[in-house]
Amino acid sequence: FAAGDGTPVVLNFWATWCPPCRVEMPHFEAASHLYVGKIAILGVNQAESATTITDYANDHGLTYPLLVDREMKVNNLYGVLNLPTTVFIDRNGVVREVLIGTISQAVLEQRIEGLLKD
């Protein structure tokens, strides 16, 4: 994936210690299968180790990409202050919406459908 390559992106900022993040992660897993090849869904971890992230993913059956942001560079770039935060980016690389807090499967799918229509 590269910005502007025509693929919409959903960035979900999360951490293993964040209970609301844990609630919504199965929604992102389901959406990653539902929209495979149509949208990039990426989990951006907040400052935890790759081992912690990998262990969590394995324990919870998560297969979508979970990225390490050990130095908080991506978190800071997007101004993330609260977890979870989800950023919806259109096929031109433009941030369309930022949602703070837990989102439901229905809301996630609604926002993704909106990105795919643009």
N, C-alpha and C positions, 0 to 999 in steps of 0.2 A: 504494500500500500504506500502511495505517495500522495501528499496533499495535491488536490487538483487533478488527480488521475480519473475523476469521474465516479469514484466510489464514495458514497456518504459514509460518515464515521460517527459512531457513538462511543464517547469516552466516559467511562464510569470510574470515578475516583473513590477508593475504598481502602479499608484496612481490616485485618482479621479480628482486631479488638473492638470493632464497631458493630454492635448488635443490629442496627437498621440496615447496614450493608449486607449482613448475613441473610436478612429477610429477603432482600431483593435479588441477590445473586442467582438463585434458580430462574428468575425471569430472564436475566441476561443469557443464561445458558440455553434456555428454551428458544429465545429469539435468535441466538447464534445459529441454531439448527434450522429454524423456520425461514430465515433470510440468508442462508448460506449462498455466497457468491454475489449477493446483491448489496450487502452493507458490511462494513467492518465494525465489529463490536470488540472493544478493547477495555480491559480492566486495568486502571493505573493505580498501583498500590502506593500508599502513603508511608514511605520511609522504612519499610520492613525489609528483611533480608530475603534473598532469592530462595533460600531453604525454607523459611517460614511460609512464603507464598506457595511454593511447590507442594509442601506438605499439606497446606490448607486445601489446595486444588485437588490433590489426590484423595484426601479424606472426604471431600464433598462432591466428587465426580464432576468437577468443572473442567471443560475442555477448550473454552474460548481463551484467547491470549490474555494472560495476566502479566502486566509489565512491571518491572522493578523501577522505582523512582527513589532510590536510596537517598539521594541528596535533595529531593523535593524540587528538582528543576522544572519538571512538567507541572506539578501542583502549583508552583509559584507562577509559572508562565500563564496559567489559566486563572490565577487568583483564587484558588480553592482554599476556603477558610473552614468549611464545614463538611463533614462526611455523613452520608454519601452525597456526592454532587455528580450529576450527569450532564454532559455537554453534547449537544446534537449539532453536527457539522454537515453542511450540504455537499453535493458533488463538486462544487467549486471551491471548497475549503473555507466557506463562510460559516461562522458560528451562528446558528439560527435560534438556539434556545439553550438556557442553562437552568436546570431544575435542581434545587437543593432539597435533600430529604429523600425518604423512601418513595419509590414509584411502583405502581402496580403493573402487572403483566399487560393489562388493557391499555394503560397510559403509554407504556413503552412501545407497544405495537402501533398505537395511534400516531405517536411521534415519528416512528420509523416509516410508516406508510406515507406520512406527510413529506419526509425527506425523499422518498422514492418518486413522488409525484412531481417534485421540483425539476 
